Amino acid sequence: MPLGRAWRGLLAFYLVALALNAVSLHRNNEQMPFGPLRSFWVAVSAPAARVAAATGLDRPRAFLARTIGAALNR
């Protein structure tokens, strides 16, 4: 397998993971202590979270948190 193909697959994996978890990542970034690091990550994650929420990509994570997550966290 060529190395370029592997890198594209890895990039695709991380982009899908970001899209499905963007709202949660942004919420976690907002809970960080105030400072330049928090400001940076909130600014970076806000557009991804807005796109994920607008397109419904946050729904699978919310569904899993309600169903499987509730059972696992008992």
Protein Blocks (a to p, Z undefined) as FASTA:
>chain_A
ZZklmmmmmmmmmmmmmmmmmmmmmmmmmmpccdjklmmmmmmmmmmmmmmmmnopmmmm
mmmmmmmmmmmmZZ
